[in-house]
């Protein structure tokens, strides 16, 4: 059977188009896998470093059968979290800046050391406020006005956590800013970007629930990936505010 001459000429452009299209489709390369490994390594190292930095809290969570019954004790032990959070955020910042070349352990330790002077007082103040609000919550539950006061206390506690975490992110993002300026900016952003604050509280609640239900697995797996989302949202809020100001 004879082939029409135009069939060969139409097949060759089609094959050339397919080859051209295949050349434009990106294929996974070394940089892609290096970036994925950087994220995984940073998350694993971050979880381990957070566990070491908060060893008394993690150990007591693993040993005490009912941590909720001793909430003031565990809340006091949580005073070590803010400096370690500054270290973890510094590791995330290095991952953003350096990609696969980031060194999460060194970045965490550097961020912990540099941010301790400002993040530690933030942690002490936040724990003191939360202890005060927690005691008030226990007291007002037996009062006639409990239906009105309990939501107010819960909202104040949520605002305290949101502003504190946002300010700790500011410690890493704005290393030259003073503590008072960071608190003002964190309060403004927590209210201005209320939806990010709400998402932050949900993620922190998941981390706390995982740590209470399964202390070992919860601390080993949950914190870093979820805190990376918290960090990303806080970084976006600060960068958007700075762009608007400029």
C-alpha positions as CSV (number, residue, x, y, z in Angstrom):
1,X,0.0,0.0,0.0
2,X,1.4,3.4,-0.9
3,X,1.6,6.1,1.7
4,X,0.6,9.6,0.9
5,X,3.6,11.9,0.9
6,X,2.0,14.4,3.2
7,X,1.8,11.8,6.1
8,X,5.6,11.8,6.7
9,X,5.7,15.6,6.6
10,X,2.9,15.9,9.2
11,X,4.4,13.3,11.5
12,X,7.8,15.0,11.6
13,X,6.5,18.4,12.9
14,X,4.3,16.6,15.5
15,X,7.4,14.7,16.8
16,X,9.4,17.9,16.9
17,X,6.6,19.6,18.9
18,X,6.5,16.7,21.4
19,X,10.3,16.9,21.8
20,X,10.1,20.6,22.3
21,X,7.3,20.3,24.8
22,X,9.2,17.6,26.7
23,X,12.2,19.9,26.8
24,X,10.2,22.6,28.5
25,X,8.7,20.4,31.2
26,X,11.0,20.7,34.3
27,X,12.4,17.4,35.6
28,X,13.3,16.8,39.2
29,X,17.0,17.6,39.7
30,X,19.6,17.8,42.4
31,X,18.4,21.2,43.6
32,X,14.8,19.8,44.0
33,X,15.9,16.8,46.1
34,X,18.4,18.9,47.9
35,X,15.6,21.3,48.9
36,X,13.4,18.5,50.1
37,X,16.3,17.0,52.1
38,X,16.9,20.5,53.6
39,X,13.4,20.7,54.9
40,X,13.3,17.2,56.3
41,X,16.7,17.6,58.0
42,X,15.7,20.9,59.5
43,X,12.4,19.5,60.8
44,X,14.1,16.4,62.3
45,X,16.9,18.5,63.8
46,X,14.5,21.1,65.0
47,X,12.3,18.5,66.9
48,X,15.4,17.0,68.6
49,X,16.8,20.4,69.6
50,X,13.4,21.6,70.9
51,X,13.2,18.4,73.0
52,X,16.7,19.0,74.5
53,X,16.0,22.7,75.1
54,X,12.8,21.8,76.9
55,X,14.0,18.6,78.5
56,X,12.5,19.2,82.0
57,X,9.0,19.8,80.4
58,X,9.3,16.8,78.1
59,X,10.5,14.5,80.9
60,X,7.7,15.5,83.2
61,X,5.1,15.1,80.5
62,X,6.3,11.6,79.9
63,X,6.3,10.7,83.7
64,X,3.1,12.4,84.9
65,X,-0.1,10.5,84.2
66,X,-2.4,13.5,84.2
67,X,-0.6,16.7,83.3
68,X,-3.8,18.7,83.1
69,X,-4.4,18.2,86.9
70,X,-1.0,19.9,87.5
71,X,-1.4,22.6,84.9
72,X,0.3,25.4,87.0
73,X,3.5,23.2,87.3
74,X,3.6,22.4,83.7
75,X,2.9,26.0,82.7
76,X,5.8,27.1,84.8
77,X,8.1,24.6,83.1
78,X,7.0,26.0,79.8
79,X,9.2,29.1,80.5
80,X,11.9,27.4,78.5
81,X,9.9,27.3,75.3
82,X,10.2,30.9,74.1
83,X,14.1,30.9,73.8
84,X,14.0,27.5,72.1
85,X,11.3,28.9,69.7
86,X,13.6,31.7,68.8
87,X,16.3,29.2,68.0
88,X,13.9,27.1,65.8
89,X,12.7,30.2,64.0
90,X,16.3,31.1,63.3
91,X,16.8,27.7,61.8
92,X,13.8,28.3,59.6
93,X,15.2,31.7,58.6
94,X,18.5,30.0,57.6
95,X,16.5,27.4,55.6
96,X,14.8,30.2,53.7
97,X,18.0,32.1,53.1
98,X,20.4,29.3,52.3
99,X,18.1,26.5,51.1
100,X,19.8,23.0,51.1
101,X,23.1,24.6,52.3
102,X,21.5,25.6,55.6
103,X,22.9,24.2,58.9
104,X,19.9,23.9,61.2
105,X,21.9,22.8,64.3
106,X,24.3,25.8,64.1
107,X,21.5,28.2,63.2
108,X,19.3,27.0,66.1
109,X,22.1,27.4,68.6
110,X,23.0,30.8,67.2
111,X,19.4,32.0,67.3
112,X,18.9,30.6,70.8
113,X,22.0,32.5,72.0
114,X,21.3,35.7,70.2
115,X,17.5,35.8,71.0
116,X,17.7,34.7,74.6
117,X,18.1,38.2,76.0
118,X,14.8,39.3,74.5
119,X,12.8,36.0,74.2
120,X,13.4,34.9,77.8
121,X,11.7,38.0,79.4
122,X,8.9,37.5,76.9
123,X,8.4,34.0,78.1
124,X,8.5,34.9,81.8
125,X,5.9,37.7,81.2
126,X,3.7,35.4,79.1
127,X,3.8,32.6,81.7
128,X,3.0,35.0,84.5
129,X,0.0,36.4,82.6
130,X,-1.2,32.9,81.7
131,X,-0.9,31.7,85.3
132,X,-2.9,34.7,86.5
133,X,-5.6,34.1,83.9
134,X,-5.7,30.4,84.7
135,X,-6.2,31.0,88.4
136,X,-8.9,33.5,87.5
137,X,-10.6,31.0,85.3
138,X,-10.7,28.4,88.1
139,X,-12.2,31.0,90.5
140,X,-14.9,32.4,88.1
141,X,-16.2,29.0,87.1
142,X,-18.2,28.9,90.3
143,X,-19.5,32.5,90.0
144,X,-22.9,33.5,88.6
145,X,-21.1,35.6,85.9
146,X,-19.1,32.6,84.7
147,X,-20.8,32.5,81.3
148,X,-19.6,36.1,80.7
149,X,-16.2,36.0,82.3
150,X,-14.9,32.7,81.0
151,X,-14.9,33.8,77.3
152,X,-13.2,37.0,78.2
153,X,-10.4,35.2,80.1
154,X,-10.1,32.7,77.2
155,X,-9.7,35.5,74.7
156,X,-7.1,37.2,76.9
157,X,-5.1,34.0,77.1
158,X,-5.3,33.5,73.3
159,X,-4.2,37.0,72.7
160,X,-1.3,36.6,75.1
161,X,-0.1,33.5,73.3
162,X,-0.5,35.1,69.8
163,X,1.3,38.3,70.7
164,X,4.1,36.3,72.4
165,X,4.8,34.0,69.5
166,X,4.6,36.9,67.0
167,X,7.0,38.9,69.1
168,X,9.5,35.9,69.2
169,X,9.3,35.8,65.4
170,X,10.1,39.5,65.5
171,X,13.2,38.8,67.6
172,X,14.6,36.7,64.7
173,X,13.3,38.9,61.9
174,X,14.2,42.2,63.4
175,X,17.3,41.6,65.5
176,X,18.0,45.3,66.0
177,X,14.5,46.1,67.3
178,X,13.9,46.8,71.0
179,X,11.6,44.6,73.1
180,X,9.0,47.3,73.6
181,X,8.8,48.0,69.8
182,X,8.5,44.3,69.1
183,X,5.6,44.0,71.5
184,X,3.8,46.9,69.9
185,X,4.4,45.5,66.4
186,X,3.3,42.0,67.6
187,X,0.1,43.3,69.2
188,X,-0.7,45.3,66.0
189,X,-0.1,42.3,63.7
190,X,-1.9,39.8,65.9
191,X,-5.0,42.0,65.6
192,X,-4.5,43.2,62.1
193,X,-3.9,39.7,60.8
194,X,-6.4,38.0,63.1
195,X,-6.9,35.1,60.7
196,X,-3.2,34.3,61.0
197,X,-3.4,34.5,64.8
198,X,-6.4,32.1,64.7
199,X,-4.4,29.6,62.5
200,X,-1.5,30.0,64.8
201,X,-3.6,29.1,67.9
202,X,-5.1,26.0,66.1
203,X,-1.6,24.8,65.2
204,X,-0.2,25.4,68.7
205,X,-3.3,23.6,70.1
206,X,-2.5,20.6,67.9
207,X,1.1,20.6,69.1
208,X,0.0,20.8,72.8
209,X,-2.6,18.1,72.3
210,X,0.0,15.8,70.7
211,X,2.5,16.4,73.5
212,X,-0.1,15.7,76.2
213,X,-1.5,12.6,74.6
214,X,1.8,11.1,73.3
215,X,4.7,13.0,74.8
216,X,7.5,11.1,73.1
217,X,5.9,10.8,69.6
218,X,4.2,14.2,69.9
219,X,7.5,16.0,70.6
220,X,9.5,13.9,68.2
221,X,7.2,14.4,65.2
222,X,4.7,17.3,65.5
223,X,6.4,20.6,66.5
224,X,8.8,21.6,63.7
225,X,6.5,21.1,60.7
226,X,3.6,22.9,62.3
227,X,5.8,25.6,63.8
228,X,7.2,26.2,60.3
229,X,3.7,27.2,59.2
230,X,3.5,29.5,62.2
231,X,6.8,31.0,61.3
232,X,5.9,31.5,57.7
233,X,2.7,33.3,58.6
234,X,4.5,35.5,61.1
235,X,7.2,36.3,58.6
236,X,4.6,37.2,56.0
237,X,2.8,39.5,58.5
238,X,6.1,41.3,59.4
239,X,7.3,41.7,55.8
240,X,3.9,42.9,54.6
241,X,3.8,45.5,57.4
242,X,7.3,46.7,56.6
243,X,6.5,47.0,52.9
244,X,3.4,49.0,53.7
245,X,5.4,51.3,56.0
246,X,8.0,51.9,53.3
